[in-house]
Amino acid sequence: MATRGAKAKAAQVSGDRLLDAAVDVIRAKGYSATRVEDICAAAGLTKGAFFHHFAGKEACAIAAAAHFAARADALFDAAPYAALADPRARALGYIDFRKAILQGGLPQFTCLLGTMVQEAYETHPAIRLACDRYIREHADRLAADLAAAKAIYAPEATWKPESLALYTQAALQGAFVLAKASGGAEIAVECLDHLRRYVEMLFGAPAPGRPAEASAARPARTLDQRRRRSSEPGHEGYTGDR
Protein backbone atom coordinates (compact mmCIF):
# COMPACT_ATOMS: atom_id res chain seq x y z
CA MET A 1 0.00 0.00 0.00
CA ALA A 2 2.83 2.37 0.83
CA THR A 3 4.45 1.66 -2.53
CA ARG A 4 1.17 2.27 -4.34
CA GLY A 5 0.72 5.56 -2.51
CA ALA A 6 4.26 6.64 -3.32
CA LYS A 7 3.70 5.86 -6.99
CA ALA A 8 0.46 7.83 -7.02
CA LYS A 9 2.21 10.79 -5.40
CA ALA A 10 5.04 10.62 -7.91
CA ALA A 11 2.52 10.51 -10.76
CA GLN A 12 0.76 13.57 -9.39
CA VAL A 13 4.03 15.46 -9.05
CA SER A 14 5.22 14.59 -12.54
CA GLY A 15 1.82 15.41 -14.03
CA ASP A 16 1.77 18.81 -12.34
CA ARG A 17 5.32 19.51 -13.51
CA LEU A 18 4.31 18.78 -17.08
CA LEU A 19 1.23 20.98 -16.79
CA ASP A 20 3.21 23.85 -15.27
CA ALA A 21 5.74 23.50 -18.09
CA ALA A 22 3.02 23.39 -20.74
CA VAL A 23 1.46 26.59 -19.38
CA ASP A 24 4.81 28.39 -19.42
CA VAL A 25 6.01 27.14 -22.81
CA ILE A 26 2.73 27.69 -24.65
CA ARG A 27 2.40 31.20 -23.22
CA ALA A 28 5.89 31.97 -24.50
CA LYS A 29 5.86 30.18 -27.88
CA GLY A 30 2.21 29.68 -28.75
CA TYR A 31 0.45 26.36 -29.19
CA SER A 32 1.54 25.58 -32.74
CA ALA A 33 5.23 26.27 -32.14
CA THR A 34 5.32 24.29 -28.90
CA ARG A 35 6.61 20.72 -29.24
CA VAL A 36 6.21 17.86 -26.82
CA GLU A 37 10.00 17.94 -26.49
CA ASP A 38 9.83 21.58 -25.36
CA ILE A 39 7.36 20.73 -22.61
CA CYS A 40 9.44 17.76 -21.47
CA ALA A 41 12.62 19.83 -21.41
CA ALA A 42 10.95 22.59 -19.38
CA ALA A 43 9.58 20.00 -16.93
CA GLY A 44 12.83 18.05 -16.74
CA LEU A 45 11.00 14.84 -17.66
CA THR A 46 11.13 12.30 -20.48
CA LYS A 47 8.72 11.84 -23.37
CA GLY A 48 7.82 8.52 -21.79
CA ALA A 49 6.59 10.40 -18.73
CA PHE A 50 4.67 12.80 -20.98
CA PHE A 51 2.83 10.03 -22.81
CA HIS A 52 2.12 8.28 -19.52
CA HIS A 53 -0.07 11.28 -18.67
CA PHE A 54 -1.30 12.57 -22.03
CA ALA A 55 -2.38 11.05 -25.33
CA GLY A 56 -0.67 13.88 -27.21
CA LYS A 57 -0.01 17.62 -27.33
CA GLU A 58 -3.66 18.58 -27.75
CA ALA A 59 -4.70 16.53 -24.71
CA CYS A 60 -1.92 18.18 -22.73
CA ALA A 61 -3.07 21.64 -23.85
CA ILE A 62 -6.65 20.94 -22.78
CA ALA A 63 -5.48 19.74 -19.37
CA ALA A 64 -3.14 22.75 -19.16
CA ALA A 65 -6.14 25.05 -19.72
CA ALA A 66 -7.88 23.48 -16.72
CA HIS A 67 -4.67 23.66 -14.68
CA PHE A 68 -4.16 27.32 -15.57
CA ALA A 69 -7.77 28.12 -14.65
CA ALA A 70 -7.45 26.35 -11.29
CA ARG A 71 -4.26 28.27 -10.51
CA ALA A 72 -6.03 31.50 -11.42
CA ASP A 73 -8.96 30.64 -9.13
CA ALA A 74 -6.57 30.18 -6.22
CA LEU A 75 -4.74 33.41 -7.02
CA PHE A 76 -7.90 35.52 -7.20
CA ASP A 77 -9.49 33.85 -4.17
CA ALA A 78 -6.46 34.88 -2.12
CA ALA A 79 -6.30 38.44 -3.49
CA PRO A 80 -6.93 41.22 -0.94
CA TYR A 81 -9.96 42.61 -2.82
CA ALA A 82 -11.82 39.29 -2.42
CA ALA A 83 -12.26 39.96 1.30
CA LEU A 84 -13.88 43.38 0.84
CA ALA A 85 -17.47 43.61 2.06
CA ASP A 86 -18.78 45.94 -0.62
CA PRO A 87 -19.41 44.31 -4.05
CA ARG A 88 -18.65 47.54 -5.92
CA ALA A 89 -15.27 47.69 -4.17
CA ARG A 90 -14.68 44.02 -5.05
CA ALA A 91 -15.51 44.59 -8.73
CA LEU A 92 -13.16 47.57 -8.95
CA GLY A 93 -10.62 45.75 -6.80
CA TYR A 94 -10.60 42.93 -9.33
CA ILE A 95 -9.49 45.36 -12.04
CA ASP A 96 -6.92 46.92 -9.72
CA PHE A 97 -5.54 43.48 -8.93
CA ARG A 98 -5.39 42.62 -12.61
CA LYS A 99 -3.32 45.76 -13.12
CA ALA A 100 -1.07 44.95 -10.16
CA ILE A 101 -0.13 41.52 -11.54
CA LEU A 102 1.09 42.89 -14.88
CA GLN A 103 4.59 42.05 -13.74
CA GLY A 104 7.52 40.19 -15.26
CA GLY A 105 7.93 39.18 -18.87
CA LEU A 106 5.02 38.92 -21.30
CA PRO A 107 4.58 35.15 -20.85
CA GLN A 108 4.28 35.63 -17.08
CA PHE A 109 1.27 37.95 -17.14
CA THR A 110 -0.55 37.17 -20.38
CA CYS A 111 -3.31 34.57 -20.60
CA LEU A 112 -2.77 30.98 -21.69
CA LEU A 113 -6.41 30.67 -22.72
CA GLY A 114 -6.35 33.72 -24.95
CA THR A 115 -2.99 32.72 -26.41
CA MET A 116 -4.21 29.26 -27.40
CA VAL A 117 -7.67 30.14 -28.66
CA GLN A 118 -6.44 32.92 -30.93
CA GLU A 119 -4.42 30.47 -33.01
CA ALA A 120 -6.27 27.18 -32.51
CA TYR A 121 -9.95 28.15 -32.55
CA GLU A 122 -10.60 26.62 -35.97
CA THR A 123 -8.00 23.88 -36.22
CA HIS A 124 -8.47 22.44 -32.71
CA PRO A 125 -12.13 22.73 -31.65
CA ALA A 126 -11.53 20.86 -28.38
CA ILE A 127 -9.00 23.51 -27.35
CA ARG A 128 -11.43 26.25 -28.36
CA LEU A 129 -14.15 24.72 -26.20
CA ALA A 130 -11.83 24.39 -23.21
CA CYS A 131 -10.67 28.00 -23.52
CA ASP A 132 -14.23 29.26 -23.91
CA ARG A 133 -15.31 27.30 -20.86
CA TYR A 134 -12.62 28.60 -18.53
CA ILE A 135 -12.80 32.20 -19.74
CA ARG A 136 -16.55 32.14 -19.10
CA GLU A 137 -16.17 30.48 -15.71
CA HIS A 138 -13.72 33.19 -14.68
CA ALA A 139 -16.11 35.86 -15.93
CA ASP A 140 -18.95 34.25 -13.97
CA ARG A 141 -17.00 34.78 -10.76
CA LEU A 142 -16.81 38.51 -11.49
CA ALA A 143 -20.42 38.62 -12.68
CA ALA A 144 -21.60 37.64 -9.19
CA ASP A 145 -19.95 40.74 -7.70
CA LEU A 146 -21.18 42.93 -10.57
CA ALA A 147 -24.75 41.72 -10.03
CA ALA A 148 -24.57 42.43 -6.30
CA ALA A 149 -23.10 45.89 -6.95
CA LYS A 150 -25.71 46.65 -9.60
CA ALA A 151 -28.52 45.80 -7.17
CA ILE A 152 -27.15 48.38 -4.73
CA TYR A 153 -25.68 51.14 -6.89
CA ALA A 154 -27.44 50.91 -10.27
CA PRO A 155 -30.71 49.00 -9.80
CA GLU A 156 -32.41 50.78 -12.72
CA ALA A 157 -29.59 50.19 -15.21
CA THR A 158 -30.40 48.03 -18.24
CA TRP A 159 -26.97 46.44 -18.73
CA LYS A 160 -26.47 42.84 -17.71
CA PRO A 161 -23.78 41.82 -15.19
CA GLU A 162 -22.93 38.72 -17.23
CA SER A 163 -22.23 40.69 -20.40
CA LEU A 164 -20.24 43.30 -18.48
CA ALA A 165 -18.13 40.53 -16.96
CA LEU A 166 -17.41 39.16 -20.45
CA TYR A 167 -16.61 42.69 -21.61
CA THR A 168 -13.91 42.92 -18.94
CA GLN A 169 -12.39 39.74 -20.33
CA ALA A 170 -12.49 41.14 -23.86
CA ALA A 171 -10.72 44.27 -22.63
CA LEU A 172 -8.12 42.17 -20.81
CA GLN A 173 -7.43 39.90 -23.77
CA GLY A 174 -7.14 42.91 -26.06
CA ALA A 175 -4.75 44.53 -23.61
CA PHE A 176 -2.60 41.40 -23.66
CA VAL A 177 -2.48 41.46 -27.47
CA LEU A 178 -1.38 45.10 -27.44
CA ALA A 179 1.23 44.32 -24.79
CA LYS A 180 2.64 41.58 -27.01
CA ALA A 181 2.61 43.86 -30.05
CA SER A 182 4.37 46.69 -28.19
CA GLY A 183 6.71 44.44 -26.25
CA GLY A 184 5.76 45.65 -22.79
CA ALA A 185 3.02 46.06 -20.20
CA GLU A 186 2.63 49.86 -20.41
CA ILE A 187 -0.25 49.86 -22.89
CA ALA A 188 -2.01 47.11 -20.94
CA VAL A 189 -1.81 49.23 -17.79
CA GLU A 190 -3.44 52.13 -19.63
CA CYS A 191 -6.17 49.86 -20.98
CA LEU A 192 -7.01 48.64 -17.49
CA ASP A 193 -7.13 52.23 -16.23
CA HIS A 194 -9.74 52.95 -18.92
CA LEU A 195 -11.64 49.79 -18.01
CA ARG A 196 -11.74 50.80 -14.36
CA ARG A 197 -13.03 54.26 -15.18
CA TYR A 198 -15.77 52.75 -17.34
CA VAL A 199 -16.95 50.30 -14.70
CA GLU A 200 -16.78 53.01 -12.04
CA MET A 201 -18.95 55.23 -14.24
CA LEU A 202 -21.59 52.51 -14.55
CA PHE A 203 -22.00 52.35 -10.78
CA GLY A 204 -21.43 55.97 -9.92
CA ALA A 205 -19.74 57.13 -6.75
CA PRO A 206 -20.81 55.46 -3.49
CA ALA A 207 -22.77 57.73 -1.19
CA PRO A 208 -20.71 59.05 1.76
CA GLY A 209 -21.26 56.97 4.88
CA ARG A 210 -23.27 54.31 3.06
CA PRO A 211 -24.69 51.85 5.63
CA ALA A 212 -22.68 48.68 6.07
CA GLU A 213 -25.80 46.58 5.51
CA ALA A 214 -25.87 47.73 1.89
CA SER A 215 -22.87 45.58 1.25
CA ALA A 216 -23.22 42.06 -0.12
CA ALA A 217 -20.65 39.49 0.92
CA ARG A 218 -19.34 37.12 -1.74
CA PRO A 219 -20.66 33.56 -1.35
CA ALA A 220 -17.94 31.21 -0.18
CA ARG A 221 -16.64 28.75 -2.77
CA THR A 222 -16.96 25.21 -1.52
CA LEU A 223 -14.21 22.61 -1.56
CA ASP A 224 -16.25 20.63 -4.10
CA GLN A 225 -16.34 23.64 -6.41
CA ARG A 226 -12.59 24.05 -6.12
CA ARG A 227 -12.00 20.40 -6.96
CA ARG A 228 -14.59 19.76 -9.64
CA ARG A 229 -12.25 20.54 -12.55
CA SER A 230 -10.21 17.46 -11.79
CA SER A 231 -13.10 15.19 -12.79
CA GLU A 232 -14.57 17.18 -15.70
CA PRO A 233 -13.88 17.12 -19.47
CA GLY A 234 -11.15 19.75 -19.29
CA HIS A 235 -8.87 17.07 -17.89
CA GLU A 236 -9.38 14.50 -20.65
CA GLY A 237 -6.06 12.92 -21.57
CA TYR A 238 -4.46 13.62 -18.18
CA THR A 239 -4.18 10.31 -16.36
CA GLY A 240 -2.04 11.28 -13.35
CA ASP A 241 -3.66 11.00 -9.94
CA ARG A 242 -4.69 14.43 -8.66
Residue, then its C-alpha position, 0 to 999 in steps of 0.5 A: m500500500a505504501t508503494r502504491g501511494a508513493k507511486a500515485k504521489a510521484a505521478q501527481v508530481s510529474g503530471d503537475r510539472l508537465l502541466d506547469a511547463a506546458v502553461d509556461v512554454i505555450r504562453a511563450k511560444g504559442y500552441s503551434a510552435t510548442r513541441v512535446e520535447d519543449i514541454c518535457a525539457a521545461a519540466g525536466l521529464t522524459k517523453g515517456a513520462f509525458f505520454h504516460h499522462f497525455a495522449g498527445k499535445e492537444a490533450c496536454a493543452i486541454a489539461a493545461a487550460a484546466h490547470f491554468a484556470a485552477r491556478a487562477d482561481a486560487l490566485f484571485d481567491a487569495a487576493p486582498y480585494a476578495a475579502l472586501a465587504d462591498p461588491r462595488a469595491r470588489a468589482l473595482g478591486y478585481i481590475d486593480f488586482r489585474k493591473a497589479i499583476l502585470q509584472g515580469g515578462l510577457p509570458q508571465f502575465t498574459c493569458l494561456l487561454g487567450t494565447m491558445v484560442q487565438e491560433a487554434y480556434e478553428t484547427h483544434p475545436a476541443i482547445r477552443l471549447a476548453c478555452d471558452r469554458y474557462i474564460r466564461e467560468h472566470a467571468d462568472r466569478l466577477a459577474a456575481d460581484l457585478a450583479a450584487a453591486k448593480a442591485i445596490y448602486a445601479p438597480e435601474a440600469t439596463w446592462k447585464p452583469e454577465s455581459l459586463a463581466l465578459y466585456t472585462q475579459a475582452a478588454l483584458q485579452g485585447a490589452f494582452v495582445l497590445a502588450k505583445a505587439s508593443g513588447g511591454a506592459e505599459i499599454a495594458v496598464e493604460c487599458l485597465d485604467h480605462l476599463r476601471r473608469y468605465v466600470e466606475m462610471l456605470f455604478g457611480a460614486p458610493a454615497p458618503g457613509r453608506p450603511a454597512e448593511a448595503s454591502a453584499a458578501r461574496p458567497a464562499r466557494t466550496l471545496d467541491q467547487r474548487r475540486r470539480r475541474s479534476s473530474e470534468p472534461g477539461h482534464e481529458g487525456y491527463t491520467g495522473d492522480r490528482 
